Amino acid sequence: MNQDYIWEKNGYVIRLAKAEDAEAYYEENFNPLDPEVSYLTGCKETFSKEEVLSCFHSFCKDENRSFFLIVSPNGRIVGESVINEIDWDLRSANFRIGIFHETERGKGIGTWAVETARDFAFETLKLHRLELEVYSFNPRAKKAYRKAGFQREGVLRDAVLDKNRYADVILMSILEDEWRSLKG
């Protein structure tokens, strides 16, 4: 993706990741990774620098992914918003988001990032469907997704462990017609 897509709100910026962001992305977010991020996203708790940098660079080059960074007013990378697994024939993709720092949560940044990615998916990528999975024990994310127009469409029952108890994975999506209705 060779265009610069940049959105700004209250000093925060969402923009495409660039290769030169890799070191800061690792240092500011994965050294170490906030345990709550690991818990709410289902990723492992520790990553080597080589793992993160390798994935970061491959994500930047992947033509079936739009990899955005969320940058705080002081220039620190505090999150990511990713449209991935794009199927251009079906015009369908997966969505995920992560706010890496507790101090940045609860400010509406996640909701704004979800809505920005959703609009990008339908306006720019011309998708028909955007889908995601969210754990049943993540009420903040479920609220942000519902607010952005995602609808619950299924449940993978007891598909994940939540502190030694089983929990559900909730499947959600939004279709282009639903998005058009939201946008008026």
N, C-alpha and C positions, 0 to 999 in steps of 0.2 A: 504494500500500500504506500504509494509515494506522495500522498497529500498530507499536509499537516492539519490534523483535526485537533482543535483546542477549544475547550469549554471552560468558563471561569464562573465561579460563584463564591462570594464572600472571601475572596483571596485564594480559594482552593482552585486547582486546575486539574482537568482531566485531559490527557494528551496521549498520543501513541508512544509506546516505548521505543527507544532507540538503543542501538548497540552500546553506545557510550554510557548508558544508564546502568549497565550490568553491575558494576562494582558497588555503586551506591545502593542499588536494589538489594544486593546481598547484605552489605554492612548495616543498612538501616532497618532491615526487616527479618533477616534470617540468622543474625549473629547476636543473640539467639532469637528463635521464633517464639512469639508469645504463645504460651500453652493453650490459651483460650482459642486462638486461631486454629491451632492443630485440632483441638477438640471439636470446634464447630464446623470445620471443613473436612475432617476425616483424614487429613494428611499426617504423615509421620512427624514426630516432634523435633528431630534434628536432621539437618542436611549439611553435607560438606560444601565448601565454597565451590569446588569443581562441579558438583551436581547442579547447584543453583545457576552458576554462570553458563554451563552447557545448555541447560533447559532454557534459560533466558534468551540466549542467542538463537536457539532453534525456534523459539516462539516468535521472535522478531522476524524471522525469515519465512514462517509458515503462511502460505497463501490461503489457507482455510482457517485462519485465526485473525481476529482483530484484538490486539493486546494493548490495553490502555493502562497508564499509570495514573494514580491519584496523588497529587502533590500538594502539600500544605502551604500556607502563606509564607513560611520560612524556607521553602524550597526542598523540604524533606519528602521523600517518597513514603507515603503512608498507606497505600493500598493499590489494588489492581482491580480492573474490570475487564472481563475477557469474554468475547464471543468466539467460540471455538467449535470444532467438529462441523464446520460449515459444509453442507451438502448442497452444492450449487444447482443440481438437477431438481431436488425437492424444494429448494429455497428454504431450507431448515437449518437451524443451528442450536447449539447448547450455549448456556450462559452461566458464568460464575463470577463471584465478586469476593474480595477479601479486604477488610480494613485491618491492617496489621497491628495497630497500636490502640490500647484501651483508652488513652486520652483523646483519641479521635472518634470514638464510638459515641452514639447518642446525640450527635450534632446535626443529623440529617444528611450527612455526607453520603452515606450508603444509599439512601433513598434517591438522592440526586443522581448518583452514579448509575443506579439501576435504570432510572428514567432516561438518562442520557444514552446509555447503551441500547436500551429498547428503541428509542427514536432513531439512533444510528442504524440499527439492524433493519428497520423497515424503510426509512427514508433513503439511506445511502446504499446499503447492501441489497435492498429490495427483497428481503426475505418474506416468506409467507408465514413462518412459524418460528418462535423462539421458545425454547424449553429449558427447564432447570430441575435440579433436585435439591431439596432442603431437608435437614433432619428435623424430626418432630420436636426436638428439645431446643430449637433455635427460634424463639418467638420474635426476636427483633427482625431477623431476615424474612420470616413469613409475613410479617406486617409490611415491610418495605416492598416485597413482591406483590402482595395484594393491592397495595396503594398504587403500584405501577401498572395494574391491570392484569397481572398473571392470575390464572384460575387453576384451582386444584383439579387435577384430572385423574389422579390415581395414588395408590399407596403401596409401597413395598413393605409389608408388615414384618416387624421384628428383623429388619435387614441390617441393623447396626447395633453395636453395644454402646450403651450410655452408662458409663461408670458401673459396669458389671450387671446392668439390666438391658434387656433388648428395647430398642426403639424403632420407630418407623422412618422410612425415607418417603417424603411426600414429593410427588411428581406434579409440576406446575408448568403451564405454558400460556402464551398469548399468541393469537393469530392476527394477521394483518388487518382483517375486517374489524376485529375488536379494538385494535390499536387506532384505526381510523375513527371509530366511534368515540374513543377517549379523547382524541385530538380535536373532535368537533368538525 
